[in-house]
């Protein structure tokens, strides 16, 4: 051990000499860049499954250091042969995490710099106000009857690879259509709906689950899929809980639960603009999460009735019974339609 310390001391003395090395502005910038890079790298490792693998690598490194101190030549020989293959092995093992990190880097500030050179579009909105209203109405209608839903609103990043996992629809967004899609025991209720602009492009889409261990253990697969999707794209994910009926949103890996209709509308309006400024995209502009509340809290009685009526009117009808003479059910449906029409 004393030989190792003497060797380290000798190398430091040889490098520094009798005085400290000269430091200029370039050296300071390099030190700051390296510090920021190492900090972001450690945060990335801690928030993914790479943290456990990284701890395993630390154990292996400590083991080889002890082998060097104790002069275990055979183990050191094996370690030297494994180092060459370890680089390729790490790339293969961490492939999902590396891909996610590069996607996150590509959609952040560099994208905003490139946006400044784009030609301004005639319509500065991704979708119109009617879509915001219909989407809000559908989410809280489903929440009132505890119908689970998972909706992804596409941002600047195209979600083609996830759209391919579902069934193509290409339909205009309406509250009735969304409620019918997520109604239980219907062919399209399982999976996520992806919206591009004012249109539903696909349903029953598969989304990646989040591997972030900091979220509560009571979150189900639907919420983890929503968070996982928000970690990979710049859009907004809306989750309606099947157990509680609460409406939540996920954006940039951050989950906000128990939203009111007004808060959901604010979230939708925030991503409605095509070209966000850096100030408008900051988290400080987002409303703070609120305590758990009823899905219809803060709504007028007329709106709550409209939500409940739309949820009932869009429930699938057993066509076999209707064709066989079940006229009483058909009459009740027609009467509800008339009442909903008068309520509007």
MIMI-186655 format. One record per residue: x, y, z of N, C-alpha, C in turn. Coordinates in steps of 0.2 Angstrom, whole numbers, padded with zeros to 4 digits, always signed. Example, Ala and Ser with C-alpha at 12.3 -4.5 7.8 and 13.67 -1.06 7.14 Angstrom:
<pts>
+0066-0028+0039+0062-0022+0039+0066-0016+0039
+0064-0011+0035+0068-0005+0036+0064+0000+0039
</pts>
This chain:
<pts>
+0004-0006+0000+0000+0000+0000+0004+0006+0000
+0010+0006+0004+0014+0012+0004+0018+0013-0002
+0019+0008-0006+0022+0009-0013+0017+0012-0018
+0011+0010-0017+0006+0014-0022+0005+0021-0020
+0005+0023-0013+0005+0030-0011+0011+0034-0014
+0017+0031-0013+0023+0034-0015+0023+0035-0023
+0020+0030-0026+0020+0031-0034+0015+0037-0036
+0010+0037-0032+0005+0042-0034+0008+0049-0032
+0011+0049-0026+0014+0056-0024+0020+0058-0029
+0024+0053-0031+0029+0055-0036+0026+0057-0043
+0021+0054-0045+0018+0057-0051+0015+0064-0051
+0012+0065-0045+0009+0072-0044+0015+0077-0043
+0020+0075-0040+0026+0080-0039+0029+0081-0046
+0029+0076-0050+0032+0076-0057+0028+0081-0062
+0021+0080-0061+0017+0084-0065+0016+0091-0063
+0015+0093-0057+0015+0099-0054+0021+0103-0053
+0027+0099-0052+0033+0103-0051+0033+0106-0044
+0036+0112-0045+0036+0116-0038+0030+0121-0037
+0026+0122-0042+0021+0126-0042+0015+0124-0045
+0009+0127-0045+0003+0125-0048+0003+0127-0055
+0000+0123-0059-0001+0124-0066-0005+0130-0068
-0003+0133-0074-0007+0139-0076-0014+0137-0078
-0018+0142-0076-0025+0140-0078-0028+0147-0082
-0031+0145-0088-0033+0151-0092-0041+0150-0093
-0044+0154-0096-0051+0154-0097-0054+0148-0101
-0050+0145-0105-0052+0139-0109-0052+0133-0104
-0047+0133-0099-0047+0128-0094-0053+0128-0090
-0055+0134-0088-0061+0135-0083-0067+0133-0087
-0068+0134-0093-0074+0132-0097-0074+0125-0098
-0068+0122-0099-0068+0114-0100-0070+0111-0093
-0068+0114-0088-0069+0111-0081-0077+0111-0080
-0080+0117-0082-0087+0118-0081-0091+0113-0085
-0089+0112-0091-0093+0108-0096-0092+0101-0094
-0086+0099-0091-0085+0092-0089-0089+0091-0083
-0090+0096-0078-0094+0095-0072-0101+0094-0074
-0104+0098-0078-0111+0098-0080-0112+0091-0084
-0108+0089-0088-0109+0083-0091-0109+0077-0086
-0104+0077-0081-0104+0072-0076-0110+0072-0072
-0112+0078-0070-0119+0079-0066-0125+0076-0070
-0126+0078-0076-0131+0075-0080-0131+0068-0081
-0125+0065-0082-0124+0058-0083-0126+0054-0077
-0124+0057-0071-0126+0053-0064-0133+0054-0063
-0136+0059-0065-0144+0060-0064-0147+0055-0069
-0145+0054-0075-0148+0050-0080-0147+0042-0077
-0141+0041-0075-0140+0034-0072-0144+0033-0066
-0145+0037-0062-0149+0036-0056-0157+0035-0057
-0159+0039-0063-0166+0038-0064-0168+0033-0069
-0163+0028-0071-0165+0023-0075-0162+0016-0071
-0164+0011-0075-0161+0004-0072-0153+0004-0073
-0150+0009-0076-0143+0009-0077-0140+0010-0070
-0144+0012-0065-0141+0013-0058-0139+0007-0055
-0143+0002-0055-0141-0005-0053-0135-0008-0056
-0135-0007-0063-0129-0010-0067-0123-0006-0065
-0124+0001-0064-0118+0005-0062-0115+0003-0056
-0119+0001-0051-0117-0001-0044-0113-0008-0045
-0116-0012-0050-0112-0018-0051-0105-0017-0054
-0105-0012-0058-0098-0011-0061-0093-0008-0056
-0096-0004-0051-0092-0002-0046-0089-0007-0042
-0093-0012-0041-0091-0018-0037-0085-0022-0041
-0086-0022-0047-0081-0026-0051-0074-0022-0051
-0075-0015-0052-0069-0011-0052-0065-0012-0045
-0069-0011-0040-0066-0012-0033-0062-0019-0033
-0065-0024-0035-0062-0031-0035-0056-0031-0039
-0055-0028-0045-0049-0028-0048-0044-0024-0045
-0046-0018-0042-0041-0014-0038-0038-0018-0032
-0042-0022-0029-0039-0026-0024-0035-0032-0027
-0037-0034-0032-0033-0039-0036-0026-0036-0038
-0026-0030-0040-0019-0027-0041-0015-0026-0035
-0018-0024-0030-0014-0023-0023-0011-0029-0021
-0015-0035-0021-0013-0041-0019-0009-0045-0024
-0008-0042-0030-0004-0045-0036-0007-0052-0038
-0013-0052-0039-0016-0058-0042-0016-0058-0049
-0011-0060-0052-0009-0059-0059-0014-0062-0064
-0017-0068-0062-0021-0072-0066-0028-0068-0067
-0030-0065-0061-0036-0061-0062-0035-0055-0066
-0030-0052-0065-0028-0046-0069-0028-0047-0076
-0025-0053-0078-0024-0055-0085-0031-0056-0088
-0036-0059-0084-0043-0060-0087-0046-0053-0087
-0045-0048-0082-0048-0042-0083-0046-0038-0089
-0039-0038-0090-0037-0035-0096-0040-0037-0103
-0042-0044-0103-0045-0046-0109-0052-0044-0109
-0056-0044-0103-0063-0042-0103-0064-0035-0105
-0059-0030-0104-0060-0023-0105-0062-0021-0112
-0058-0025-0116-0060-0023-0124-0067-0025-0125
-0070-0031-0123-0076-0033-0125-0082-0029-0120
-0080-0026-0115-0084-0023-0110-0088-0017-0114
-0084-0013-0118-0087-0007-0121-0093-0009-0125
-0092-0014-0129-0097-0016-0134-0103-0019-0130
-0101-0022-0124-0107-0025-0120-0111-0020-0117
-0107-0014-0114-0111-0009-0111-0116-0006-0116
-0114-0005-0122-0118-0002-0127-0124-0006-0129
-0123-0013-0129-0129-0017-0130-0134-0017-0124
-0131-0017-0118-0135-0018-0112-0139-0011-0111
-0136-0006-0112-0139+0001-0111-0142+0004-0117
-0143+0000-0122-0146+0003-0128-0152+0006-0127
-0157+0004-0124-0164+0008-0123-0162+0015-0119
-0158+0015-0114-0157+0021-0110-0153+0026-0115
-0148+0023-0119-0144+0028-0123-0148+0031-0128
-0153+0027-0131-0157+0030-0136-0162+0035-0133
-0164+0034-0127-0169+0038-0124-0165+0045-0122
-0159+0044-0120-0155+0050-0118-0154+0054-0125
-0152+0051-0130-0151+0055-0136-0157+0058-0139
-0163+0055-0138-0169+0058-0140-0171+0064-0136
-0169+0063-0130-0171+0069-0125-0166+0075-0127
-0160+0073-0129-0155+0079-0130-0157+0082-0137
-0160+0078-0142-0162+0081-0148-0168+0085-0148
-0172+0084-0143-0179+0088-0143-0178+0094-0139
-0173+0095-0135-0173+0101-0130-0171+0107-0134
-0166+0111-0131-0164+0117-0133-0162+0118-0140
-0158+0113-0142-0156+0113-0149-0161+0113-0154
-0167+0110-0153-0173+0110-0157-0176+0117-0157
-0176+0121-0152-0178+0128-0151-0174+0132-0155
-0167+0131-0155-0163+0135-0159-0164+0134-0167
-0165+0128-0169-0167+0127-0176-0174+0130-0178
-0178+0130-0173-0185+0132-0174-0185+0140-0177
-0180+0143-0174-0180+0150-0176-0179+0152-0184
-0176+0146-0187-0174+0147-0194-0180+0144-0198
-0185+0142-0195-0191+0139-0199-0195+0144-0202
-0199+0143-0207-0203+0147-0210-0210+0147-0206
-0212+0153-0204-0218+0153-0200-0224+0150-0203
-0228+0146-0200-0234+0143-0204-0240+0148-0203
-0245+0147-0208-0250+0151-0208-0255+0151-0202
-0256+0144-0200-0259+0143-0194-0255+0141-0188
-0254+0145-0183-0249+0144-0178-0251+0139-0173
-0257+0136-0174-0260+0131-0169-0259+0124-0171
-0258+0119-0167-0258+0112-0168-0265+0110-0170
-0270+0112-0165-0277+0110-0166-0281+0116-0164
-0288+0115-0166-0292+0121-0164-0295+0121-0157
-0299+0126-0156-0302+0126-0149-0307+0121-0148
-0311+0119-0153-0316+0114-0153-0313+0107-0150
-0307+0106-0153-0304+0100-0151-0302+0100-0143
-0300+0106-0141-0299+0106-0134-0305+0105-0130
-0311+0108-0132-0317+0107-0128-0319+0100-0128
-0319+0097-0134-0322+0090-0135-0317+0085-0131
-0311+0086-0131-0306+0082-0127-0307+0083-0120
-0308+0089-0117-0309+0090-0110-0316+0087-0108
-0321+0088-0112-0328+0085-0111-0327+0077-0111
-0324+0074-0115-0323+0067-0116-0320+0064-0110
-0314+0067-0108-0310+0065-0102-0314+0065-0096
-0318+0070-0094-0322+0070-0088-0328+0066-0088
-0331+0065-0094-0337+0061-0095-0335+0054-0093
-0329+0052-0096-0326+0045-0094-0324+0044-0087
-0322+0050-0084-0320+0050-0077-0326+0049-0073
-0332+0052-0075-0338+0052-0071-0340+0045-0070
-0339+0040-0075-0342+0033-0075-0336+0029-0074
-0330+0031-0072-0324+0027-0071-0322+0023-0077
-0322+0026-0083-0319+0022-0089-0312+0024-0090
-0308+0019-0090-0301+0021-0091-0299+0023-0098
-0294+0028-0099-0292+0030-0105-0285+0032-0105
-0282+0032-0111-0275+0034-0112-0275+0037-0119
-0273+0044-0119-0273+0048-0125-0267+0052-0125
-0264+0051-0131-0257+0054-0133-0259+0060-0138
-0257+0066-0137-0257+0071-0141-0250+0073-0144
-0249+0072-0150-0243+0072-0154-0240+0080-0154
-0234+0080-0152-0231+0087-0153-0227+0088-0159
-0221+0091-0159-0216+0091-0164-0213+0085-0167
-0212+0080-0162-0209+0074-0163-0215+0069-0166
-0213+0066-0172-0218+0062-0175-0218+0055-0171
-0224+0052-0170-0225+0046-0166-0226+0040-0171
-0223+0040-0177-0225+0035-0182-0224+0028-0180
-0219+0027-0176-0217+0020-0174-0222+0017-0169
-0225+0022-0165-0230+0020-0160-0237+0019-0164
-0238+0023-0169-0245+0023-0172-0245+0016-0176
-0239+0014-0178-0240+0007-0182-0242+0002-0178
-0241+0002-0171-0243-0003-0167-0250-0004-0166
-0254+0001-0168-0261+0002-0167-0265+0001-0173
-0272+0003-0173-0276+0002-0179-0277+0009-0181
-0276+0010-0188-0277+0017-0191-0285+0019-0191
-0286+0025-0189-0293+0028-0189-0294+0034-0194
-0290+0039-0193-0290+0045-0197-0297+0048-0196
-0299+0050-0190-0306+0052-0189-0305+0059-0185
-0310+0063-0186-0310+0070-0182-0312+0068-0175
-0308+0072-0171-0309+0071-0163-0316+0074-0161
-0320+0070-0158-0326+0072-0155-0326+0068-0148
-0330+0071-0144-0331+0068-0137-0334+0062-0138
-0339+0061-0142-0343+0055-0142-0339+0049-0145
-0335+0051-0150-0330+0046-0153-0325+0043-0148
-0322+0048-0144-0317+0046-0139-0321+0041-0134
-0326+0043-0131-0330+0039-0126-0332+0032-0129
-0334+0032-0135-0335+0026-0138-0329+0021-0139
-0324+0024-0140-0317+0020-0141-0315+0017-0135
-0316+0021-0129-0313+0018-0123-0318+0014-0119
-0325+0014-0122-0330+0010-0118-0328+0003-0117
-0329+0000-0111-0327-0007-0110-0330-0012-0115
-0326-0017-0116-0329-0023-0120-0330-0020-0128
-0327-0015-0130-0327-0013-0137-0320-0015-0140
-0320-0016-0147-0314-0018-0150-0308-0014-0149
-0309-0007-0148-0303-0002-0148-0302+0001-0141
-0305-0002-0136-0304+0001-0129-0297+0000-0126
-0294-0006-0128-0287-0008-0125-0282-0004-0129
-0278-0001-0125-0272+0003-0128-0273+0010-0128
-0269+0014-0132-0269+0021-0132-0271+0024-0138
-0274+0030-0138-0276+0034-0144-0271+0039-0145
-0269+0040-0151-0264+0045-0153-0268+0050-0158
-0267+0056-0156-0270+0062-0159-0265+0066-0162
-0266+0068-0169-0262+0072-0173-0266+0078-0175
-0265+0084-0173-0269+0089-0175-0276+0089-0172
-0281+0089-0177-0288+0088-0175-0290+0081-0176
-0286+0077-0178-0288+0070-0180-0285+0064-0175
-0289+0059-0174-0287+0053-0171-0284+0049-0177
-0277+0048-0176-0274+0044-0181-0274+0037-0180
-0274+0035-0174-0274+0027-0172-0276+0026-0165
-0279+0020-0164-0281+0018-0157-0278+0011-0156
-0278+0009-0150-0276+0002-0147-0268+0002-0148
-0265+0008-0147-0257+0008-0148-0254+0006-0142
-0248+0003-0143-0244+0001-0137-0239+0006-0135
-0238+0008-0129-0234+0013-0127-0229+0010-0122
-0223+0012-0122-0217+0010-0117-0219+0012-0110
-0217+0007-0106-0218+0009-0098-0212+0012-0096
-0214+0017-0091-0208+0021-0088-0204+0016-0083
-0198+0017-0083-0194+0013-0078-0191+0017-0072
-0194+0023-0072-0192+0028-0066-0195+0025-0060
-0191+0023-0055-0193+0020-0049-0195+0025-0043
-0195+0032-0045-0197+0037-0040-0204+0038-0040
-0208+0036-0044-0215+0036-0044-0219+0031-0039
-0225+0033-0037-0228+0029-0032-0229+0022-0035
-0229+0017-0030-0230+0010-0032-0238+0009-0034
-0242+0013-0032-0249+0012-0033-0251+0014-0040
-0247+0017-0044-0248+0018-0051-0249+0012-0055
-0254+0011-0059-0255+0006-0063-0251+0006-0070
-0253+0001-0074-0249+0001-0080-0251+0006-0085
-0257+0009-0084-0260+0014-0089-0256+0021-0087
-0255+0022-0081-0251+0028-0079-0244+0027-0081
-0241+0021-0079-0234+0021-0081-0233+0021-0089
-0237+0019-0092-0237+0019-0100-0237+0026-0102
-0241+0030-0099-0242+0037-0100-0236+0041-0098
-0233+0040-0093-0226+0043-0091-0221+0041-0095
-0220+0034-0097-0215+0032-0102-0216+0035-0108
-0222+0036-0111-0223+0040-0117-0220+0047-0117
-0222+0050-0111-0220+0057-0111-0213+0058-0110
-0209+0053-0108-0202+0053-0107-0199+0053-0114
-0202+0050-0119-0199+0049-0126-0202+0054-0131
-0207+0058-0129-0209+0063-0134-0210+0070-0131
-0212+0075-0135-0213+0081-0133-0220+0083-0132
-0225+0078-0133-0232+0079-0133-0235+0079-0126
-0241+0079-0126-0245+0078-0119-0249+0071-0119
-0248+0068-0113-0252+0062-0112-0257+0063-0107
-0263+0061-0109-0269+0061-0104-0271+0055-0102
-0272+0054-0095-0273+0047-0092-0280+0048-0088
-0285+0044-0089-0291+0044-0085-0291+0037-0081
-0291+0037-0075-0290+0031-0070-0297+0028-0070
-0296+0021-0071-0302+0017-0071-0304+0015-0064
-0300+0016-0059-0301+0015-0052-0305+0021-0049
-0302+0026-0050-0304+0032-0046-0308+0037-0051
-0307+0037-0057-0310+0042-0062-0306+0048-0062
-0301+0049-0059-0297+0055-0059-0293+0056-0066
-0293+0062-0068-0289+0064-0074-0282+0066-0073
-0277+0064-0076-0270+0066-0075-0267+0067-0082
-0262+0071-0081-0258+0072-0087-0250+0070-0086
-0247+0068-0091-0240+0067-0091-0236+0071-0096
-0231+0075-0095-0227+0078-0100-0220+0079-0097
-0215+0077-0102-0208+0077-0100-0207+0073-0094
-0210+0067-0093-0209+0063-0088-0212+0065-0081
-0216+0070-0081-0219+0073-0075-0226+0072-0075
-0229+0069-0070-0236+0067-0069-0239+0072-0064
-0245+0074-0067-0249+0079-0063-0256+0075-0062
-0258+0074-0056-0264+0070-0055-0270+0074-0053
-0276+0071-0053-0282+0075-0050-0283+0082-0053
-0283+0082-0060-0284+0089-0063-0292+0090-0063
-0293+0097-0063-0300+0099-0064-0301+0101-0072
-0307+0102-0074-0308+0103-0081-0304+0110-0083
-0304+0115-0079-0300+0121-0081-0293+0119-0081
-0290+0115-0077-0283+0114-0077-0281+0110-0083
-0285+0105-0085-0284+0101-0091-0284+0106-0097
-0289+0110-0098-0290+0115-0103-0283+0119-0104
-0280+0121-0098-0274+0125-0098-0269+0121-0101
-0268+0115-0099-0263+0110-0102-0263+0110-0109
-0269+0109-0112-0271+0108-0119-0269+0115-0123
-0271+0120-0120-0269+0127-0123-0262+0128-0123
-0258+0126-0118-0251+0127-0118-0247+0123-0123
-0250+0117-0125-0246+0114-0131-0250+0115-0138
-0255+0119-0138-0259+0121-0144-0254+0125-0149
-0250+0129-0146-0246+0133-0150-0240+0129-0153
-0239+0130-0160-0234+0126-0163-0227+0128-0161
-0225+0134-0161-0219+0136-0159-0218+0139-0152
-0216+0135-0148-0216+0138-0141-0210+0142-0140
-0210+0147-0136-0204+0150-0134-0201+0147-0128
-0195+0148-0127-0192+0144-0121-0195+0146-0114
-0198+0152-0114-0201+0154-0108-0208+0151-0107
-0211+0149-0112-0218+0146-0112-0217+0139-0110
-0211+0136-0111-0211+0129-0110-0208+0127-0104
-0207+0132-0099-0204+0131-0093-0209+0128-0088
-0207+0124-0084-0211+0121-0079-0214+0126-0074
-0211+0131-0073-0213+0136-0068-0220+0139-0070
-0221+0139-0077-0228+0142-0079-0233+0137-0079
-0232+0131-0077-0237+0126-0076-0241+0126-0070
-0247+0126-0069-0251+0126-0063-0248+0121-0058
-0248+0122-0052-0246+0118-0047-0252+0112-0046
-0249+0106-0044-0254+0101-0043-0259+0102-0038
-0265+0100-0038-0270+0101-0033-0272+0095-0029
-0274+0096-0023-0276+0090-0019-0282+0086-0023
-0282+0079-0021-0287+0075-0024-0294+0078-0024
-0298+0078-0029-0305+0081-0030-0309+0077-0034
-0315+0078-0034-0320+0075-0038-0319+0077-0045
-0319+0072-0050-0318+0074-0057-0322+0080-0060
-0328+0081-0057-0333+0086-0059-0332+0092-0054
-0327+0093-0050-0327+0098-0046-0325+0105-0049
-0329+0110-0047-0328+0117-0050-0332+0117-0057
-0336+0113-0059-0340+0113-0065-0347+0115-0063
-0351+0119-0067-0358+0121-0066-0362+0114-0067
-0368+0114-0064-0372+0108-0064-0374+0107-0071
-0375+0112-0075-0377+0110-0082-0372+0106-0086
-0365+0108-0084-0360+0105-0088-0359+0098-0085
-0360+0097-0079-0359+0090-0076-0365+0085-0079
-0371+0088-0080-0376+0084-0083-0375+0083-0090
-0372+0088-0094-0370+0086-0101-0365+0081-0101
-0360+0081-0097-0355+0076-0097-0358+0069-0095
-0362+0068-0090-0365+0062-0089-0370+0060-0095
-0373+0064-0098-0378+0062-0103-0374+0060-0109
-0368+0063-0111-0364+0061-0116-0361+0054-0115
-0359+0053-0109-0357+0046-0107-0362+0041-0108
-0368+0042-0106-0373+0037-0107-0375+0036-0114
-0376+0042-0118-0378+0041-0125-0373+0038-0129
-0367+0038-0127-0362+0034-0132-0360+0027-0130
-0364+0025-0125-0363+0018-0123-0365+0013-0129
-0361+0008-0131-0363+0004-0136-0370+0000-0135
-0374-0001-0140-0381-0004-0139-0380-0011-0142
-0383-0015-0138-0383-0022-0141-0388-0023-0147
-0385-0023-0153-0389-0023-0159-0393-0029-0160
-0391-0035-0157-0395-0041-0157-0401-0040-0154
-0401-0037-0148-0407-0036-0144-0412-0031-0147
-0409-0026-0150-0413-0020-0153-0416-0023-0159
-0413-0028-0163-0416-0030-0169-0421-0036-0167
-0421-0039-0161-0426-0044-0159-0432-0041-0156
-0432-0034-0156-0439-0031-0153-0438-0028-0146
-0432-0026-0144-0431-0023-0138-0432-0016-0139
-0438-0014-0140-0440-0007-0141-0440-0002-0135
-0441-0005-0129-0441-0001-0124-0434+0003-0123
-0429-0001-0124-0422+0001-0123-0420+0007-0128
-0423+0005-0134-0422+0010-0140-0426+0017-0138
-0432+0016-0135-0435+0022-0134-0432+0026-0128
-0429+0023-0123-0426+0026-0118-0419+0030-0121
-0416+0027-0125-0410+0030-0128-0412+0036-0132
-0418+0036-0136-0420+0041-0140-0423+0047-0135
-0426+0045-0129-0428+0050-0125-0422+0054-0122
-0417+0050-0120-0411+0053-0118-0407+0058-0123
-0408+0056-0129-0405+0060-0134-0409+0067-0135
-0416+0067-0134-0420+0073-0134-0418+0077-0128
-0417+0074-0122-0416+0078-0116-0409+0081-0117
-0404+0078-0120-0397+0081-0121-0398+0086-0125
-0402+0086-0131-0403+0091-0136-0406+0097-0133
-0411+0096-0128-0414+0102-0125-0409+0105-0120
-0405+0101-0117-0400+0104-0112-0395+0108-0115
-0393+0106-0122-0388+0111-0125-0391+0118-0127
</pts>
